[in-house]
C-alpha cells in the first residue's frame, strides 16, 4: 500500500480510504460484525484510513474497526451549522466510535462561500476543539467548484474532500478539468486532498480500469481516495490497484459484472422530499411517485436518508 501525508496535517494515510457509506443502512445495510470482516481484510492489505459521516449510520461499524486496528485514522463529517449542533455532532462521533478524539472532522457538503459563512459558528467550534486535541484536522467536503474556490482562501480548512472522476460525474457546477484545477491549487497551498467518487457513485463501474487509472494518475495533487466497498472482492481488487499491483482476473471479471442503481419502491407516495434533497437534480415526481434520472444520479443515497417512507435505496 502507498501512503501519503494528508497535506501538512502530519497525518499519514493510505492511498486507499475505505468509504463506509456503502456498508450502512442506506445501501448494503451490513451489521457492524459484517462490516468488521471487510475492514479486517482491508487492514491486512495496508489500509489505515476510513471515511464516515454522522448521516451514514456507520459509527457502530467504525467502532468495531477500531477494535481491530487501534491506530485507525478516522474522518467524519457533519451538517452542523452552529455551536450547539456542532457540539452535539462531535459528541456523537466520539461516543459512536469509542474514542476521545477524531482525526479529521469536516463540514459536510458545502456549496459556496455563502454556505461556509453560514456554518462559520460550527467551524469556529471545531477549531477550538482542535486546539484542545479532540480533532486533529478540520475541513470540508463538496461537490462544487465554487466551494473549492472559497475554501482555497481559508487556510484554517486544512483538509478538502472534493468530488472528482474522469467524467466529472456528480460535479454540480462544472467539469472534471475545472475541479482538478482547484484541487491542484489547494494542494500546492498545503491542503490535504481526499478525492471522492472516483467511480462516479458506481456509474463508472463498466469503465473501472480507466476510471482508476485517471484518479491514481493524480498522485501529485490527491493524497488519498475514498471508495465505498461492500465485499471482500472489492476490497482485494482496490487494495491491489492502490498498491500498484494487478488484481486477479477472476476478481476483475466478477466486479466488471456488478452494476448499482437507485431503487424507488412502489409504495413511494410522491411527497417530493427527496427531490429537494438531491443536489444533482436527478429526481422528479411523475405519476405520483419519485422517478430517477440515471444519467444525473450520483448514487450518493442522500435522498434515502430524507425519505419519510423509507422507499429509496441504492442496490
C-alpha positions in Angstrom: 0.0 0.0 0.0 1.1 3.5 -0.8 1.0 6.2 2.0 0.9 10.0 1.9 0.8 12.8 4.4 -2.6 14.4 4.3 -1.5 17.9 3.2 0.5 19.4 6.0 -1.6 17.9 8.9 1.1 15.4 10.0 -1.5 12.6 9.5 -0.2 9.8 7.3 -2.9 8.0 5.4 -3.1 5.1 3.0 -3.7 6.0 -0.7 -7.0 4.0 -0.4 -9.5 5.3 2.1 -12.3 2.9 3.0 -15.6 4.7 2.4 -18.2 3.3 4.8 -21.3 4.8 3.3 -22.0 1.7 1.2 -22.0 -0.7 4.1 -24.5 1.4 6.0 -28.3 1.4 6.2 -28.9 3.4 3.1 -27.1 0.9 0.9 -25.9 -2.6 1.8 -27.1 -2.4 5.4 -24.4 -4.7 6.8 -24.2 -5.3 10.5 -21.2 -4.0 12.4 -19.9 -7.5 12.6 -20.2 -8.0 8.8 -18.6 -4.6 8.2 -15.7 -5.7 10.5 -14.9 -8.6 8.2 -14.4 -6.2 5.3 -12.3 -3.9 7.5 -10.2 -6.7 8.7 -9.3 -7.7 5.2 -8.6 -4.1 4.2 -6.3 -3.6 7.2 -4.4 -6.7 6.4 -3.7 -5.3 2.9 -2.4 -1.9 4.3 -5.5 0.4 4.6 -5.3 2.6 7.6 -7.9 5.3 6.8 -11.7 5.1 6.9 -14.3 7.7 6.0 -17.7 8.1 7.6 -20.3 10.8 8.4 -23.0 11.4 11.0 -25.7 10.7 8.5 -24.2 7.4 7.3 -25.2 5.4 10.3 -21.9 3.6 10.4 -20.3 4.8 13.7 -21.0 1.3 15.2 -19.1 -0.2 12.2 -16.2 2.1 12.8 -16.1 1.3 16.5 -15.7 -2.4 15.6 -13.0 -1.4 13.1 -11.0 0.4 15.8 -11.1 -2.7 17.9 -9.2 -4.4 15.0 -6.9 -1.5 14.4 -6.5 0.9 17.3 -4.4 3.4 15.3 -7.0 3.6 12.5 -7.3 7.1 11.0 -11.0 8.2 11.0 -12.6 11.0 9.0 -16.2 12.1 9.7 -18.5 14.8 8.6 -21.4 16.8 9.9 -24.1 19.2 8.7 -23.9 21.2 12.0 -24.1 25.0 11.4 -24.0 26.5 14.9 -22.1 25.9 18.1 -24.8 23.8 19.7 -25.3 21.4 16.8 -21.5 21.2 16.2 -21.0 20.2 19.9 -23.7 17.6 19.5 -22.1 16.2 16.3 -18.7 16.0 17.8 -20.1 14.2 20.9 -21.9 11.7 18.6 -18.8 10.7 16.7 -16.6 10.4 19.8 -19.2 8.4 21.6 -20.1 6.4 18.5 -16.6 5.3 17.6 -15.5 5.0 21.2 -12.6 7.4 21.2 -11.8 10.8 22.8 -10.7 12.3 19.5 -11.4 12.1 15.8 -8.6 12.5 13.3 -10.4 14.6 10.6 -13.7 16.4 11.1 -15.4 18.1 8.1 -18.3 20.4 7.3 -20.4 18.1 5.1 -21.5 19.0 1.6 -20.6 22.7 1.4 -21.6 24.5 -1.7 -20.0 28.0 -1.8 -18.6 30.9 0.2 -22.2 31.5 1.4 -22.6 28.1 2.9 -19.2 28.2 4.5 -20.2 31.6 6.0 -23.4 30.1 7.2 -21.6 27.3 9.0 -18.9 29.6 10.5 -20.1 29.2 14.1 -19.7 25.4 13.8 -16.3 25.8 12.2 -15.1 28.1 15.0 -16.2 25.4 17.5 -14.3 22.7 15.6 -11.2 24.9 15.6 -11.5 25.3 19.3 -11.8 21.6 19.8 -8.7 21.0 17.5 -6.7 23.3 19.8 -7.9 21.1 22.8 -6.9 17.8 21.0 -10.4 16.5 20.3 -10.0 17.0 16.5 -6.6 16.6 14.6 -7.6 18.4 11.4 -10.6 20.4 10.1 -12.0 21.0 6.6 -15.0 20.4 4.4 -16.4 18.1 1.7 -18.0 19.4 -1.5 -19.4 18.6 -5.0 -18.9 22.2 -6.0 -16.1 24.0 -7.8 -17.4 27.3 -6.3 -16.8 25.9 -2.8 -13.3 24.9 -3.7 -12.7 28.4 -4.8 -13.9 29.7 -1.4 -12.1 27.0 0.6 -8.7 27.8 -1.0 -8.9 31.2 0.5 -9.4 29.9 4.1 -6.2 28.3 5.4 -7.9 27.0 8.5 -9.6 24.5 6.2 -6.7 22.1 6.2 -8.4 19.1 4.5 -10.7 19.3 1.5 -12.8 16.4 0.2 -13.9 17.2 -3.4 -15.7 15.1 -5.9 -13.5 14.2 -8.9 -13.6 11.5 -11.5 -12.7 11.1 -15.2 -16.1 12.2 -16.5 -16.8 14.8 -13.8 -19.9 12.8 -12.9 -21.6 14.4 -9.9 -19.8 17.7 -10.0 -22.6 20.2 -9.6 -21.3 23.3 -11.3 -18.6 22.4 -13.9 -16.3 19.9 -15.4 -13.6 17.5 -14.2 -10.9 19.7 -15.6 -12.2 22.7 -13.7 -12.4 20.8 -10.5 -8.9 19.4 -11.0 -7.6 22.9 -11.5 -8.9 23.8 -8.0 -7.6 20.6 -6.4 -4.1 21.3 -7.7 -4.2 24.9 -6.4 -5.3 23.7 -3.0 -2.7 21.0 -2.8 0.0 23.4 -3.8 -1.0 25.5 -0.8 -0.5 22.5 1.5 -4.2 21.4 1.9 -4.8 17.7 2.3 -6.9 16.3 -0.5 -9.3 13.4 -0.2 -10.9 12.5 -3.5 -14.4 11.2 -3.5 -16.5 9.2 -6.1 -13.7 8.2 -8.5 -16.2 5.7 -9.9 -19.0 8.2 -10.2 -21.0 6.6 -7.4 -21.0 3.3 -9.4 -21.8 4.7 -12.8 -18.2 4.2 -14.0 -18.0 0.6 -12.9 -18.1 -0.5 -16.5 -15.1 1.7 -17.0 -13.4 0.8 -13.7 -9.9 0.3 -15.0 -9.9 3.6 -16.9 -11.5 5.5 -14.0 -9.0 4.2 -11.5 -6.1 4.9 -13.9 -7.3 8.5 -14.1 -7.6 9.0 -10.3 -4.4 7.2 -9.5 -2.7 9.4 -12.1 -3.4 12.4 -9.9 -0.8 11.3 -7.3 0.8 14.8 -7.4 -2.3 16.5 -6.0 -4.5 13.9 -4.4 -3.3 12.4 -1.1 -6.0 9.7 -0.7 -9.0 8.4 -2.5 -12.2 7.3 -0.8 -14.0 4.3 -2.3 -17.0 2.5 -0.8 -16.6 -1.2 -0.6 -19.3 -3.8 0.0 -17.5 -7.1 -0.5 -14.2 -8.9 0.1 -13.7 -9.0 -3.7 -14.0 -5.2 -3.9 -11.5 -4.8 -1.0 -9.0 -7.1 -2.6 -9.3 -5.6 -6.1 -9.0 -2.0 -4.8 -6.1 -2.8 -2.5 -4.2 -4.4 -5.3 -4.8 -1.4 -7.7 -3.8 1.1 -5.0 -0.6 -0.9 -4.2 0.5 -0.8 -7.9 -0.4 -4.5 -8.3 -2.5 -6.3 -10.9 -5.8 -7.8 -9.4 -6.6 -11.4 -10.2 -8.5 -11.9 -13.5 -11.2 -13.7 -11.5 -11.9 -10.8 -9.2 -11.7 -8.3 -12.1 -14.3 -10.3 -14.1 -16.6 -10.6 -11.1 -16.6 -6.9 -10.4 -17.0 -6.0 -14.1 -20.4 -7.6 -14.0 -21.5 -5.6 -10.9 -24.0 -2.8 -11.5 -25.7 -0.5 -9.0 -28.8 1.6 -9.2 -31.1 3.7 -7.1 -34.3 1.8 -6.3 -37.6 3.6 -5.6 -40.1 1.2 -4.1 -43.6 1.0 -5.5 -45.1 2.3 -2.2 -43.5 5.7 -2.8 -46.1 8.4 -2.0 -44.6 11.1 -4.2 -44.1 13.6 -1.3 -41.1 15.3 -3.1 -38.8 15.5 -0.1 -36.1 13.5 -2.0 -36.4 15.9 -4.9 -35.5 18.8 -2.8 -32.6 16.9 -1.2 -30.9 15.9 -4.5 -28.2 18.4 -5.4 -27.7 16.7 -8.8 -31.4 17.3 -9.8 -31.7 13.6 -10.6 -35.2 13.1 -9.1 -38.6 14.3 -10.1 -42.2 13.4 -9.3 -44.0 11.8 -12.1 -47.2 9.8 -11.9 -47.5 10.3 -8.2 -44.0 8.9 -7.3 -40.3 9.7 -7.5 -38.6 8.9 -10.7 -34.8 8.7 -11.2 -32.8 10.3 -14.0 -30.0 7.7 -14.1 -27.7 10.0 -16.1 -27.7 12.5 -13.3 -27.9 10.3 -10.2 -24.6 10.0 -8.4 -25.8 7.1 -6.2 -24.9 9.0 -3.1 -28.1 7.8 -1.4 -28.6 11.2 0.4 -32.1 11.1 -0.9 -32.7 7.9 1.0 -31.9 9.5 4.3 -34.7 12.0 4.0 -37.4 9.7 2.6 -40.1 9.6 5.3 -41.4 6.3 3.9 -38.0 4.6 3.5 -38.8 3.8 -0.1 -35.4 4.7 -1.6 -32.2 2.6 -1.5 -29.1 2.0 -3.6 -28.8 -1.6 -4.6 
